[in-house]
């Protein structure tokens, strides 16, 4: 090989190496620029900032503002420590965030949530101390890219725990009391009173002084509290939701029950015999036999007297009381009682022969100085 050719080949390789080096250097500069741009772009996204904030909040949530927020909220039935325990229990699930509307276009707003409940907001803002744009060298000129690549910072936060407020409402007899976390509810918590018992609704015309119920409502409870119900003697009472208001009515004492039983057995026999229409002692002439057991001029007295004419046309030949039972007796107060009676009778009538019937009677009676009279039939 000639010296000239050898020299040209060396120059070629030198130039190729220089060219490659230049390309590599340029590529490296381009890649470095891209890496810098990617890094700034990543930091300019708010996701990492809000994720980091929520992660830290999950650990130090009480110290991060909830304590101050709770101290400004009314919680008349719970102490600060009790409220803290309730809130921490409610917020022990995974705290999430949802982008929401912000009234300031320069702020990104996020709703802080546990489940479907929101308990506050956090606002992010661009870091004003950083350069808003990214500059690159292109053809010996500095070019400014039209993107705001400033990183995000936490601007402010606010907590709203009003969504944790609940109320407790309970309806009890007017003579009962209600406690919430050991605090007795007073007249200021009454939202309705004078509520009639369902099981006594037919008897308020008989005795307007029958017991009634009262509804209490306690507001501004953090979380949930179970009310304690105390009867008129201060004993804890558990309301049975499967029963009606009769659960609040105390049965008659044995002595009074026995006295009412003696009255009702005689009245029931005479009453059923009378309305059967049997001619004889307990029919039209038997009305006088009932007068010693009914209230003169009362509702039942008027109804029986009005039935005399119709019973005179009955075709009943015989009547027999087969069984009788006083099932229950309720003391309505002021001398009034409701007696539930079940009786079985056998009658023989013209045309239909022998008939066995079971009759249920609800007898309203009134006692005055030991004299018991039937006032009405419900």
JOPECOR-V764663 format. One record per residue. N is the residue number from 1. RES is the residue in one letter. PHI is phi as a letter, one per 40 degrees, with the letter a starting at -180 (* if undefined). OMEGA is omega in whole degrees, 0 to 359 (none if undefined). Layout:
<<N:RES:PHI:OMEGA> <N:RES:PHI:OMEGA>>
//
This chain:
<<1:X:*:180> <2:X:c:181> <3:X:c:182> <4:X:c:181> <5:X:c:180> <6:X:c:180> <7:X:c:179> <8:X:c:181> <9:X:c:178> <10:X:c:179> <11:X:c:181> <12:X:c:181> <13:X:c:178> <14:X:c:179> <15:X:c:180> <16:X:c:179> <17:X:c:179> <18:X:c:181> <19:X:c:180> <20:X:c:179> <21:X:c:179> <22:X:c:179> <23:X:c:180> <24:X:c:179> <25:X:c:179> <26:X:c:179> <27:X:c:180> <28:X:c:179> <29:X:c:179> <30:X:c:180> <31:X:c:179> <32:X:c:178> <33:X:c:179> <34:X:c:179> <35:X:c:178> <36:X:c:180> <37:X:c:181> <38:X:c:180> <39:X:c:179> <40:X:c:180> <41:X:c:179> <42:X:c:180> <43:X:c:180> <44:X:c:177> <45:X:c:185> <46:X:c:188> <47:X:d:182> <48:X:c:182> <49:X:c:181> <50:X:c:177> <51:X:c:179> <52:X:c:180> <53:X:c:182> <54:X:c:178> <55:X:c:179> <56:X:c:181> <57:X:c:181> <58:X:c:181> <59:X:c:186> <60:X:b:189> <61:X:c:182> <62:X:c:181> <63:X:c:185> <64:X:c:175> <65:X:h:182> <66:X:c:181> <67:X:c:179> <68:X:c:179> <69:X:c:181> <70:X:c:181> <71:X:c:180> <72:X:c:182> <73:X:c:176> <74:X:c:174> <75:X:a:189> <76:X:c:184> <77:X:b:183> <78:X:b:176> <79:X:c:178> <80:X:d:181> <81:X:c:178> <82:X:c:178> <83:X:c:179> <84:X:d:180> <85:X:c:179> <86:X:c:182> <87:X:c:181> <88:X:c:177> <89:X:c:180> <90:X:c:184> <91:X:b:182> <92:X:c:175> <93:X:c:181> <94:X:c:179> <95:X:c:179> <96:X:b:179> <97:X:a:180> <98:X:b:178> <99:X:c:182> <100:X:b:184> <101:X:c:176> <102:X:b:178> <103:X:c:179> <104:X:b:182> <105:X:c:180> <106:X:c:182> <107:X:b:169> <108:X:c:182> <109:X:b:179> <110:X:b:176> <111:X:c:178> <112:X:c:189> <113:X:b:166> <114:X:b:187> <115:X:g:179> <116:X:b:184> <117:X:b:177> <118:X:c:179> <119:X:b:177> <120:X:i:178> <121:X:b:173> <122:X:b:183> <123:X:b:176> <124:X:b:179> <125:X:b:176> <126:X:c:179> <127:X:c:184> <128:X:c:181> <129:X:c:182> <130:X:c:178> <131:X:c:185> <132:X:c:186> <133:X:b:180> <134:X:b:182> <135:X:b:176> <136:X:b:176> <137:X:c:179> <138:X:a:181> <139:X:f:178> <140:X:g:177> <141:X:b:177> <142:X:c:183> <143:X:b:180> <144:X:c:180> <145:X:c:187> <146:X:c:178> <147:X:b:177> <148:X:c:185> <149:X:b:177> <150:X:c:178> <151:X:c:180> <152:X:c:176> <153:X:b:174> <154:X:c:182> <155:X:c:182> <156:X:a:178> <157:X:a:177> <158:X:a:180> <159:X:b:179> <160:X:b:183> <161:X:c:181> <162:X:c:177> <163:X:c:178> <164:X:c:178> <165:X:c:172> <166:X:b:176> <167:X:b:178> <168:X:b:180> <169:X:b:181> <170:X:a:179> <171:X:b:184> <172:X:b:173> <173:X:d:185> <174:X:c:180> <175:X:c:180> <176:X:c:175> <177:X:b:183> <178:X:b:175> <179:X:b:177> <180:X:b:182> <181:X:f:178> <182:X:g:181> <183:X:b:181> <184:X:c:178> <185:X:c:183> <186:X:b:180> <187:X:d:180> <188:X:c:179> <189:X:c:179> <190:X:c:179> <191:X:b:177> <192:X:a:177> <193:X:a:184> <194:X:g:181> <195:X:c:182> <196:X:c:174> <197:X:c:176> <198:X:c:184> <199:X:c:180> <200:X:b:188> <201:X:d:181> <202:X:c:189> <203:X:b:181> <204:X:c:175> <205:X:c:178> <206:X:c:180> <207:X:b:181> <208:X:c:180> <209:X:c:178> <210:X:c:181> <211:X:c:178> <212:X:b:181> <213:X:b:180> <214:X:b:177> <215:X:b:177> <216:X:b:175> <217:X:b:177> <218:X:b:180> <219:X:b:174> <220:X:f:173> <221:X:c:178> <222:X:c:182> <223:X:g:185> <224:X:b:175> <225:X:b:178> <226:X:c:181> <227:X:c:174> <228:X:b:183> <229:X:b:180> <230:X:b:178> <231:X:c:185> <232:X:c:178> <233:X:c:179> <234:X:g:179> <235:X:c:179> <236:X:c:181> <237:X:b:177> <238:X:c:179> <239:X:c:177> <240:X:c:184> <241:X:c:181> <242:X:c:182> <243:X:b:179> <244:X:c:185> <245:X:c:180> <246:X:c:179> <247:X:c:180> <248:X:c:184> <249:X:c:182> <250:X:c:179> <251:X:c:178> <252:X:c:177> <253:X:c:185> <254:X:d:182> <255:X:c:180> <256:X:c:180> <257:X:c:181> <258:X:c:179> <259:X:c:178> <260:X:c:180> <261:X:c:179> <262:X:c:178> <263:X:c:186> <264:X:c:180> <265:X:c:180> <266:X:c:181> <267:X:c:184> <268:X:c:180> <269:X:c:182> <270:X:c:181> <271:X:c:182> <272:X:c:177> <273:X:c:180> <274:X:c:184> <275:X:c:177> <276:X:c:178> <277:X:g:177> <278:X:c:178> <279:X:c:179> <280:X:i:191> <281:X:d:187> <282:X:b:179> <283:X:c:184> <284:X:d:177> <285:X:c:182> <286:X:c:177> <287:X:d:180> <288:X:c:178> <289:X:c:180> <290:X:c:186> <291:X:c:179> <292:X:c:182> <293:X:b:182> <294:X:b:181> <295:X:c:180> <296:X:d:179> <297:X:g:179> <298:X:c:182> <299:X:d:182> <300:X:c:179> <301:X:d:181> <302:X:c:181> <303:X:c:180> <304:X:c:180> <305:X:c:180> <306:X:c:183> <307:X:c:185> <308:X:d:184> <309:X:c:180> <310:X:c:181> <311:X:c:181> <312:X:c:179> <313:X:c:181> <314:X:c:180> <315:X:b:179> <316:X:c:183> <317:X:c:182> <318:X:a:180> <319:X:a:176> <320:X:a:174> <321:X:c:184> <322:X:c:180> <323:X:a:180> <324:X:a:175> <325:X:a:170> <326:X:c:186> <327:X:c:185> <328:X:a:176> <329:X:b:182> <330:X:b:177> <331:X:c:180> <332:X:c:182> <333:X:g:178> <334:X:g:178> <335:X:g:181> <336:X:c:179> <337:X:b:172> <338:X:b:183> <339:X:b:178> <340:X:c:185> <341:X:b:173> <342:X:b:181> <343:X:b:176> <344:X:b:183> <345:X:b:174> <346:X:b:178> <347:X:b:175> <348:X:b:181> <349:X:b:179> <350:X:c:178> <351:X:h:184> <352:X:b:176> <353:X:g:185> <354:X:c:179> <355:X:b:176> <356:X:b:184> <357:X:b:173> <358:X:b:184> <359:X:b:175> <360:X:b:181> <361:X:b:172> <362:X:b:189> <363:X:c:175> <364:X:c:183> <365:X:b:178> <366:X:b:180> <367:X:b:179> <368:X:b:180> <369:X:f:177> <370:X:g:178> <371:X:c:183> <372:X:b:179> <373:X:b:174> <374:X:c:182> <375:X:c:183> <376:X:a:173> <377:X:b:180> <378:X:c:none>>
//
